[in-house]
Amino acid sequence: MKQEDKPIILEDTSKLSMDQILSKEKKRIKSDRFIPRYFKERNLGIVKIQSETKNKYIYFRKDPVYNYHLISKTTRNDLVEDLLNEFEQLDEDWFREDYGTEELAIKELHKYLVKSVERVNTSINDPCMPLVYKDERGASFFNYFQNSNLLVNRPEVPDAENKFPIIKEVLFNICERNQTYFDYVVNWFAYLYQDPTYKFSTSILFGGDGGTGKDLFARVSYKIFSIDTPSSHGCCAIANSGALNSTFKYQLFDNKLLVVANEISENESIYKFSTQLKEFITEEYVSAERKFCDRYNAINRTKWIFFTNKRNPFVIDETDRRFNVFCATQPINKFIPFETIMKFKDDEDGIFTAEVEAFCSYLNKYPVNKLLAFRPLVTPAKTDIIMFYMRKCRHKIINIMLNNIVRWKTNTTGSYFSLKGMFDLYSPDTYTMDMSSTDTKAFSRLLKANGFEVEKRTAENVTDTYITIPEATIKEANLLTEEAPATTTATEEEHTPATIDTNKTYTLEEIKQYLKQIHKDKDIDSILKQEKKEGRIYEARSGEYKFNNTESK
């Protein structure tokens, strides 16, 4: 049926009163006036976010691909000024036909913003939800999520598998030129592309030497998930170690489906940093913070790809189920001419864009093995990182034992170190694995993974969970001090050192034992009180004491 042949359907007004008919007519006339017509014709929208303390009004243009383009986020008065400026640029007499005078038109604009714009309770960033919606509880939201063009308008390229030779060569090279690794990464990336909002808990680390092609594939990943505007990265975040260690991490999760983490490297809080990465990869919500705003739980639908030239960028434990690690060694210009690489990077003759579109077309039709994507590969590169940090961790624990011989406990079977004591000494900024500040069970798992025996036992009449001190460590201690605990039953005098190290901390019981050794049968509590009063012994932190440089009398 032609457009002009369609029947005109008239509204039945026979059951309406005259007042109702007049009211409906007034609404129709108002909706045809300049102000509402201006927004409707240009696909513009305004939403008021009631939970905001300032800048409550969001002025945007609706978009079928990106969902919206933000024009401004401002106050009502500032929005009125901006709109008046837009109207005047269109027509200096914009107000005359529908409103008569400019004064009346401005009043109507204020009235429109107060009564006619859509109101929502709060804003959110959720890739799975529409631009404006209500949840099952009736709460309403404005959704800041912006999509990517290549995720919405998925390319259809004939014979796509053979249309991205540079990307294929680059990916094969950073997968160590191993076909099994290459097939795994393609399957993983295809799953990500076909179902980008699904949160699966594995990630990929491309490591190795510089010049192997990691940066080229990072560009490809970013292109697929980004928006070609300078004001937004779209649903892809670019992060380095600084961004990952920043207090304000909201930019990694709000509006994001993919995080491309470049040049991740070792840092002082490597263990804590590694634990945070695990949370980012697996948790559905992460605690985030904006400047000048309270912390909140951000929706986390991100998948992570890491690129680094470092051999051991972060801790991976031997039971890990998250990371796939590949370590490239061969330069990419060995397989692709340098001139071709430069043309690809610069998108000369559209070569970069064409290959990315062909790659997307190939991924979109790839037969994904979802189960495979959830099972990380055990590669030599991953094993190397695991072993590096296990050796580093074991070395630190042995050093703590040797530097705190005064804390050793003994019985007829051996020498031991309190698990809780070791946990407290294992620096708070180096918590590792899945350990929180109070989780000694996770710390116990870490010790066992590093070859230490940990179990409940009685030593020197104290029942506790102890770490068995290795024989080699006991022998080394015997070389350092004449007073090292023996592997047989020790008396209090044998256990207490003859000298005190002013750089170390001691428990109250250890302080008393030391004073007993000096003062024999005297009232130790009184002596301790006097020593503390005169400043020769002081409490360094709760439950731990130090000696001043002045010797105890």
N, C-alpha and C positions, 0 to 999 in steps of 0.2 A: 504493500500500500504506500502511495506517495505521501509525503509530508502534508501536502495541501488537502489530501482526501481524508485525513484522519477526522473523525467526528469530534465536534466540540461538546464536551461534557459540562453541563451547567450544574452548579451546586443547588441542591434542593433547599430553598429558604422558606418553604411554606410553613414549617413548624417553628420558625424563629419569630420573636417579637420584633417590633420596629427598632427598639433600642439595641437589640443584639445585631440586627442587620447593619445599623449605623456604626456600631462598634467595630464590626468586622471590616467594614469599608474604610474606616479611619486607619485601621492597622495596615490594610493593603496599600493605602495611599502613602503612609509613613515608610513602608518597606520599599516603596518605589522612589523615595526622595534621594537626594544626592549622597548623603552620608552612608546609609546602608548599601546603596547601589555601588558606591565607590569600592567598598570592600568585596562585595559579591563579584563584581566584574573582573577584579584583579586577583581573585583567589587569596585574599588577605584574611588574616584572622587575628583576634585579640583575645587573650585569656587573662583573667585576674587570679593570681595565686594568693589565697587568703592567709596561708600560714607565713608568708614572707613579712618581715618587719618593715622593709622598704623595697622600692622598685618592684611593686606587686604586679605591674602590667607587662605582659609579653606580647610584643607585636611581631608577627611573622607572616611569611608567605608559604602557603601549603605547596608541597612538592610530591609528585607521585613516586619519585625514586628515593630522595633523601628524607622524606616525610615532611620536612619544613626547612625554610631558611630563616634564621633569626635576623630580624631587622633591628629591634631594640628591646631592652629590658629596663623599664624605667618607672617613674611615678606618673600619676594621672595628669598632673599639670604639665610636666615635661612632654608627655605624649600628645597632649592637646596642642602644644606649641609646634611639635614636629609635624603633626597632621595638618595643621593650618598652613604650614609652609609648603607641604605637598600639594594641598588643594589650590593654593595661590599660584604655584608653578604650572599647574594644569590649566587654570582659568582664574583670572583675577576676580571675576564676578561669579564665582562658583555658587555663592549663596543666594543670588538674587531671585532666580526662578522658583525655588522651592521654599525659601525662608524669608524673602523680602529684604531684611536687613542683615548685616554681618553680625550685629549684636545678638539677634535672635538665633542665628545659625550657630554661633559659638555656644550659646546656652543649650541648644539641641545636641551639640557634640558632647558637652559635659554630661547631659542627660543620657545620651546613648552609652557612654562609657560606664555610667553608674548602673543603668538598668538593663541594657541589652547585651553586653558582652558576657561570654560564658565564664562562670566562676568554678574553680576547682579548689579542693582542700590543700593540695600540696603538689610538688613536682617529683619526678622519679626518672631513673634511667633504666629502662628495661627493654632489651631487644625483642622480647616476645609479645609486647603489648602495642596497641594502636596509639596514635598521637594524643587523643583525649579519651579517657575511659573511666568507668566506675568499677570497683571490685565488688565481691559478693556481700561485703558489709555496708555498701552504699558510699564509701569514701571515693572521691573523685580525684583524678590525677592529670597533670600535663606531662607527657613523656618526652624527655629531651633527646631520646635516641635518634641518631641520624644514620641511615643506611649507606651502603656503598653501591655505586652504579653497577659494578661487575657482579654484585650479589643479587641485584634486582633484575637487571637486563642481562641475563646470562647469554654469552655469545654462542652462536651456532656456526662452527667452522668445519667445513667438509675436510675429511682426512686430517683431523686435528692432531693426531698422534705424530705426524711427520712435519708439523708446521711450527714447532718450537725447538729447533736443534740446539740453539745456544743455551737456553734454559735447561734442556735435558743434559747437555755436557757439563754445565756448571754444577747442577745437582748431583750428577754421577761423581764428579770430582770431590765435592765436599762430603760425599758418602763413602770416601776412601776408595772409590772406584771398585766398589763391591756390589754386585748385583742384588744380593739379598738385602743389604742395607738400603739400596736405592728403591727397591720394590716396597719395603716397609714405609719409607718416608712418603712415597707417592700415595700409598694407601691411606696413611695418616692425614696427609694434606687434602686428599679427596674427601675424606670423612668431614674434615673441617669445612671444606667448601660446600659440600652438599647439605650439611646440617650445622650451620655456623653458630646457632644459639645453644646447641647441646653442649653440656659441660662434661667433657671427659678428662680423666685425671692423669694423662701422660703428657710429657713435653719433650722437646728435642733440643739438644745442645750440639751446635756445630763448632768444634774447636780446631786447633791446629795452627799451622804457620800462616803468616800474612800472604796475600796474593794468591790464595787458593780458590777464590770465588765466593767467599762468604758474603761479602758486601753486595755482590751482584744479586744473589738470591734474596738477601734482605730487601733490596729494592723491589724485586718481583712481589714478595709477600706484602709489602707496604702498598704497592700499586693496587692489588686486588681488594684490599680492605679499607682504602683511604678515600677521601673526598678531595676533588681537585679544586679546593679553595684554600687561600692562605690563612683563613681564620679558623679552620678546623682540620683535624687529622681523621675525621670520620670515626669509623669503628676500629681503627688501628692505633695503638699507642707505641711511640718510640721511646725507649727507656735506656738509660745507662746506670752505672752503679750509684751515681749521685741521686738519680730519681728514685731508685729502689730503696735507698737509705733515708730518703727525705721523710720528714714528719707528715707532709701533705701528699698522700699517695692517691687521692681521689681521681687524679687524671689518668691513672692506670686502669681504672675500673668503670668509671662513669662513661657510658656510651661505647664501651669497647668490647670487641669480640676476639681480637688478637693483640698480643703484646710482643713486639719485636725488641728484644733486649740486646743492645749492642755493647761490645767491649766490657763485658762483665769481668771484674777482676777481684783479687783477694783484697780484703780490708781487715781492719783491726778487730771487728766483731764478726768474723767469718762464720762462726757457728750459729750465732743468733740470726745473722743474715740468711744462712742456709735454711734454718727452721721457718723463717718468714716466707721464703720462696715456696716451700712445701704447702703452706697455707694458701698462698696465692694460686697455686696450680690446682688444688683439690677442693677447697672450701666453696660453698655456694654463696656465702656472704662473708665479707671481710670488713674489719673495722677501718674506717677511713675518716679523714679530717680535711676540711677546707680552711683556708685562712679566715680568721675571725668568726668561725662557726664551730658549733659543738660536734663531737665525734658522732658518727652514724654508721649503720650497717649498710654498706654498698652491695648491690646485687653483683655477683661475680660470675660472668659467663665467658671469661677470657680463656684463651688457649695461648701457650707460651712457646716461643722459639728463641733460643739464646745463640748469640754469635760472639766468639772470643778468640783472641790469640794466646790466651793463658792456658797452661796445661792443667792447672788445678783451680778453677775459678771459684768453686764453692764445695761444701762438704756433701758427699753422697755416702750413705751408710750401706752396709752389705745386704740389708733386707729391703732396699729401696724398690718401689714399684711405680716410680714416676718418670724417671729420666732415661732417655735414649741418648747416648753419647757417641759422637763420631769425631775422629781426629784426622783431618786432611793433611797431607804432607807434600803433595805435588803442585807446583804453580799452574794456574789455569792457562797461562799463555803458552804452556807446553802443548796444549791441545787446541786452543783457539788463538788465531793470530791477534796480536795486540791491537791492530787497526780495527778489526772486527769488534773487539771488546769495547773500544772507545765509541764506535758507531752505535753499539747496543746501549751503552750508558747514556749517550746523548740523544737517543731515539731518532737518529738520523734516518731520513726516509721512512719514519714510522716503524722501524724494525722492532723496537722494544715493545711498542703498543700492540703490534700484530702478534708477536710471540706470546705476550701475556694473555691476549684474548684466546689464542689457540690453546694455550695451557689450561685456561679456565674451561673451555669447551671440552677438552680431554678429561679434566677432573670431574666435570658434571656428569659424565657418562661412565666414569670408571666404576667397575663392580667392587664396591667397598666391602672389605672383611672387617666388620666392626669389632669382633672379638680380638683380632690381631692388633688393632689400634690400642686396645686396653692393656696389652702385654708388652712391656718394654723389653728391648733386646739386651742381652748381656754381651757387650762388646769389650775387646781388650782396652779400649780407651776409657770405658766406664770402670773397669776393674782397676786400672792404674790410679784413678782418682780415689776410689774406695781405699786402696792399700796405702796411698800417700797419707791420707788423713788418719787412718788407723795407726800407722807408725808415729805420726806426729802426736796423736792423742796419748798413746802408750808412753812415749817419751816424757810428756808433760806430767803424767800421773807418777812415774818413777821419780822424777825430780821433786815433786811434792812430798813423796815419802821420804826422800833423802834429806830434804830441808826441814822436816818436822819429825825427827827421830824421837823427840820427847813425847810424841803422841802415840808411839807404838805400844801395843799391848802384847803380852806373851803368855803362853801356857806350855805344857809339856810337848805339844805337837808343832809349834811354830810361832811366828811373829805376825801380828795383824794390825790393820789400820781401820778405824771406824769408817763405815760407809758414809754416815752423816758428816763426819769430820772432813772426809775427802770431798764430799759434795760442796761443803761450805768453802773449801779452799780452792776448788776448781772455779776460777774467776767468774763472777756473775755476768760479765759481758761476753763469755765464751760458751754459754749454754749450747748444747749440741743435740743432734738427733731430734727426738720428739719431746725434749725435756723442757718443762716450765720451771719456775724458780722454786717450786716445792715438790717436784716429781722425782723423788729418789729412785723409784722403780725404773724409770727410763734410764737414769744414770747407771743403775745396776746392770741393765741390759747392755749399755755402752761398754762398761767394764768387762763384762763377760765376752762381748764381741772382740775385745782386745786381749783376750787370753787370761784374764784375771779370775781367780776363784772368789765368789761372793756368797757367803751363807751365814746363817745365824749360829753363834757359838758363844762360849764363856771363856773369857781371858782375864786374869787378875781379878777374879770374883765379879766381873761385870759382864752381863749377858747383853749382847747387841748384835747387829748385823755387821760383819767384818769383811774386809778385803785381805786375802792371804798375801803377805809380802813375799815376792819371789826370792829364792835362795841367792841368786846373783845380786839382788839388791841388798840383801843382808851382808854379803861378803864385801860389797862396795862400801856399805856403811861402816863396817869394821875397820876399813882403811882410813875413814874420815874421822872417827872418834873412838876413844878408848871406852866410852860409856855406851856403845851401841847395844841394844837389847840382844841377849843370847836367845837361842832357839829352845832353851830349857826354862824352867820356872824361874822368874826373877823376883827379887824383893823390891820393896819400894825404893830402897837406897840405890839399887842397881838401875832401876828405871829412871831415877831422877838425875839430870845432868849436874856435874860439878860446877859448871859455868853456865852463864845465861847469855844468850844472844839478844842484844837490845833491838835488833831489827825484826825479831819474830814475835808472834803473839802466843800466849799460853792461857790455858783454862785456869779457873780459880783453884781447882784441885792440884794442878801442876805447880802453881805458885806456892801453895801451902806445903807441898812435899819438899820443894826447894828450901823453904824457910826452916822446915823441920830438920833438914840435913845440916843446916848451919847452927840453929839455935837449940837443937836437941829437945830437952824436956820442958822448955819454956812454953808459956801460953801463946800459941801461934796466932790465934785470932787477934790478940792484943798487939802483937808485933806487926801483923798485917795491917791493922788499923793505923798504927803509927807510921809505917812505911808509906801508905797511901796519903796520909796527912802531910808528910814531908815531901811528897811528890816523887819518891823514888820508884813507886809502882803506881801505874795509872790504867784506867779502863780505856782501851783503844776503841772498842765497840762492844756492843752488848754481849757479855759473857766471855770476852777475850781481853787479856791484860798484857801490858808491856812494861819492861824495866827501863827507867831512864838511864842515861849514860853514867850517872853517879851510882856506884855499886851499893847494893843493899847491905846494911850493917848487920 
